[in-house]
Amino acid sequence: MTSTGRPIRVLMLTCAWPPPDRPGYTTTFIRRQVDSLRAAGVEIEVFSFASGMRPSNYLRAWVGARRHMQRGDYDLVHAQFGQSGLVALPKRLPLVVTFRGDDLEGIVGDDLRLTPAGRVLKFVSQVVARAADACIVVSEHQKRFLPPSAHAHVIPSGLDFSVFRPMPRAEARRQLGLPLDRHLVLFVGNPSVPRKRYPLACEAIEVVNRSLPTKLIVAWGMWHKDIPVFMNACDALLFTSMQEGSPNAVKEALACDLPVVSVPVGDVAQRIGGVAGCELCPDEAPESIAAALERVLRRGTRAAGHAAVQDLDERRLAQQVIDVYRSVLGARNGAQAVVAKRRPPRVVAARGAP
């Protein structure tokens, strides 16, 4: 409840709400956070809109969000991704913004350099961060991309351990129709997104194949609930991204005890450091990646990952988000806010949203 005795009411703005009827969306962590916050007693209404990097979409979303703020008795606005926070400006309510990756670091093109749109996105996120009452980033290294005046909290995306958990590898392979006698390496992500560096993963696999027959499995364009089956079926996760916040694929792989072989990016070093069975590559050369991957495949053991990610339980992290809400409302009202259970969240889509 707030200091007046009712639940905290939040208008959540996002241009990345995962549609329930289409596979391949990687932003299910937003829906999962909403569900966990609601279970903890926060009353949330989600306002989703389609971005498409088009100013007209943002203008429509801005008008729609303003109408909701006028009609609803909200305590604060929580924007998921920096660009979503743009439609909350100028502020009518306290603003919390969660930055997750390329909103702060920008979008890279085929040449692995920032695109013009990526530079605009970085600028927009800087503007939003300066206006926000509190910023949430998903890993410590992202703080350096925020303006010095930003009040930042580090809260990574959480995990649902009822979905991401170990299962017998043979059973997982039978479910997917994969061979039982082959080394299988998993690549999770859209191969056409330049920052994922799928060609680098393929180069590393080519080097491994010179001495150890190995097949690269790409998990993309599928339901999120199917990802843990692939993670349990494969022998290692290969992660080659050049830019990440706190990559969910790495944390999900650990929850399934899947060994991770990764270049140093985002908070991966923190996540897999000290986890038996995983390898952090010393550099981004295909030969270095291949050597690390071959060591993992020859060991043939699962990682001790599930125990290492217990601090990422979504329910625990929801409490940290609530603490941010309380601090913002306390600073505004001079009173501490608490929460209590109430009605389920609504999702309102702006015209043109998926």
N, C-alpha and C positions, 0 to 999 in steps of 0.2 A: 504493500500500500504506500501511497504518498503520505505526507504529514497530515493530510486531511482525512485519512482513513480509507481510501479506495485504492484499487490496484494501479500500478504504474501503467499508463496507456501510451503506446508507442506507435507512431506512423513510420513504417519501414519503407524506404524508397529503394528500388533496385531496377536496373535495366538488364538484369541477368537472372530473373526468376525462372527456374527450370519448369517447362511445361510438363504436365503429368502424362501426356499421351505421345511423347516423342523421345526415342532413345538418343544417346550421344551427347547429352548435356552434362558438362562437368561441374556445374554450379549447384549440385544437389546439397552442398554444404550450407547454402543459404537457407534452404527449406529445413534442413536438419537443425540449424541454429534457432530458427523460428519455433519449431516444435519443442525444442528443449527450453527455450525461454518461456513459452506458454505453460509448459508443464511445471515450471518453477514459479508461476504466478503472475507473469507479465501479460498484459492484455495488448495484443499486437494486431494492427491492420496493415497488410502489405499492399503498397501501391507499386505495381510493376508497369514498365513501359518499354517499348522497343527503341533502342538507340539507333543502330545503323550508322552511327557517326554523322547523323543528319541534324542540322540546326532546327529544322521544322519539327522533328520528333521531340526535341528537347523543349521547344516552345509549347507544344501541345501538352507535354508532361508537366511543364511548369504551371500552366493554367489549371490542369486537373489537380495537381498537388495542392495548389492554393485553395481550390474549392474544398478539398478534403480538410485542410487545416481550419478553414472557416466553419465547416459543419461539425467537425469532430472535436471532442474535448480531450485533446492529446496533451501529454506532459512534455514530450520531446520527439524529435525526429531522428531516426537512425538510418543513414544512407550506406548501402553496400556498394563499394567502389567509389573512388573519388568523383567520377563523372556523374554518378547518380546524385551526389550532394549538390550539384549545380542547380537542380530544380528546387532546392530548399532556400536559395538565396534571392533576395536578402532575407535574413532569418526573421521568422515570426515566433519560433519556438527554439529552445536549446537544441543544438545540433551535435550528434555523435556521428562520426564517419569511420567506417572500416575500409582501410586500404589493403589490397591483397597482392599486388605485383606490378603488372605493366601499367596500372594507373599512375604509379609513382615513378616507375623506371622507363616508361614509354614502350611503344610498339616497334619491333624491328622488322625490316623487310627482307627480301631474298638475299641481299648483300650483307645481312646481319648488322645493319646500321639502322639508327632510328629513322622512321619514316616521318614525313611532314605531319601526318595525323598523330603519330606517336609523340612528337614534340608538343603539339597542341594539347594532347591528353595530359602530359606532364605539367604543363602550365596551368590547365584547369584544376588539376589536383592540388597544385600549390595554392591557388586562390581559395579553394574549398577548405584546405587544411588551415589556412590563416583565419578563416571565418568560423571554424568549428569550435565548439566548447570543449570537445575531447576527440582525439584521434586514436584509433586502434590500428595497429599494424600486426601482421601475422608472424613476423620474425624480427629479431633485434637489429639486423643489418638494415632494415628498411627505414629506421629512424633517421639515417643520414640523408635520406631523400626528402625529408620534411623540412619546412622552414624552422628556424631556431625558436620561434615563438610558439610552435605547436606543442600541445600537452598530449604526449603519446603514451599509450599502454600497449604492451605486447601480449596479444591473445591469439594463438594459432587456431586454425580450424580444427574442430574436434573429430572424433571417430565414434562410430556406432559399433560396439564390440559384439552386438548380436548378429551383425552382418559380416564384419571383417574379423575372422577368426580362423585358426588352423583347421584343416580337414585332411584326410589321407590323400596323398598325391595321386595314387592309382585311381581312387574313386573320382577325383576331379577330372582326370584325363578321360576316364570312361564317359563321364557326362558330356564332355566336349568332343569326343571322338578323336582324341589325339593319341599318337603312338606311345606305348609304355616304355619303349627301349631307345628313346632318342633324347639328347640334351635339348631342352627347350628354354629359350630366353625371352622374356616378356618386355615389350616396349609399350608403355601406356601413354597415349596422347595422339593428337592429330598430326600425322606425318607431313601434312602440307603447311603447318605453322612453322615458319623459319626458326624461331627461337628454340623449338624442340630438338632441332638438329638430328632429324631422322637419318640423313645421309651419313653422319658421323657414326651413328649406331650401326648402320649397315657396313661401313668400313671396318669397324672393330670386329664384327661377326665374320667378315671375310678373312681377317687375320687369324681368328680362332679356328676357323674351318681348315686351315693348313695343317693343323695337328689334331683337332678334336671336332668331329662332325657335329654341328650345332645349327638349330633352326631358330630364326627370329619370329616371334609371334607378336602381331600388332593388335592391341586391344583398343579399338576406337569405333565409335558409331553404334555402341551397344547400350543396353540398360545397365545402369550403375550396379544393380544387384547382381549382375553376372560377372563383374570384375573380380570379386574374391574367388570365384571358381577358377578363373584363369591364373590368379596369383597362386593358388594352391596347386595348380597343375604344372606350373613351370618351375625351373630350377634356379632362376635368378631374375631379378628386375634390372634392366639396363637403363640408366638415366643419364641423358646427355644434354639436357637443356642448358642454354647459355644464360638464362635469366629466369628467376623464380622468386616468389616470396617464401612460402613454406609449402613445398610441393606435397599435395595430398597423396599422390601415387606412392611416394616414398613411405609416408606414415602408414598408409593402408597395407603396403607390402609387409612392413614390419609387423603389423597386427596379425598378418597371416603367417608369420615366421618365414617369409620369403627373403632369401639373401638379396641384398641391394648392392649393386656396383654402380657408382655414380662419380661424375666429375664434381669438383667443389662448386656448389651453387646454392643460393638461398641459405637455409639453415640445415642443409643435408649433413654437413660435418658434425653439427651438434646432435642430429638425430641418430646417425649410425655410428658415431664415435663410441668405441667401447662395446659395441654390439657384436658378439661373436658370430662369425659367418659372413659379415659384410665387408666391403672394400671401398675406401675412398681413393680415387685415382690421384696420383701426384700432379698430373697435368691433363691436358685435353688431347693429347696425341692418340691416334687410333691404336698404336702399338701398346701404349701404356694401359689404355682401357682394356684391350684384348688380353694383356698379361694378367690384369686383375680378374677379369671374367674367367679366364682359364683356371686360375687358382681356385676360384669358387666352384666351378663345375667339377674339377677333379676331386675336391674335398667331398662333394656329394652330400653335404649335410644341410639341414635347415638352420636358419638364423635363430638366435635367441631374442627375437624382436617383440613378441607379444608382451612380455613382461616389461620391456623398455619403454612402451608407449602408454602405460596405464594412466599417466598424468594427462593424457589427451582425451579422456572420457568427456563426451559432449556435455554431459550433465554438470560436470565439475567446471568446465569452461563457461557454461551459461551463467554460473554464479559470478564469475569474474566480469562478464559483461554487465550483469546486474549491478555489480559494485561500481562500474563506470557510470551507469545511469544514476545511481544514488549520489555519487560525488558531484555530478553535473547538476542534479536537482537540488542537492544540499547547498551548493555554491550559489544557486539562483534564489532559493527560497529561505536559506538559512536554517533548514531543517533536514533531518535524515529521512530518506524514503525507504520503505520496505515494500514487500510484494506479497500478494495472496492470490490463490487460485480463482480463476473466473472463466469467462466464456472463451471458446476457441477463436483463433485468428481468422480474419477475412482476407481474401486476396482480391484486390480491385485492379483490373488491368486498364491502363490508358488506351484510348483508341489506337489501333495499330500494333498493340503489344501482342506477343505470342500467347 
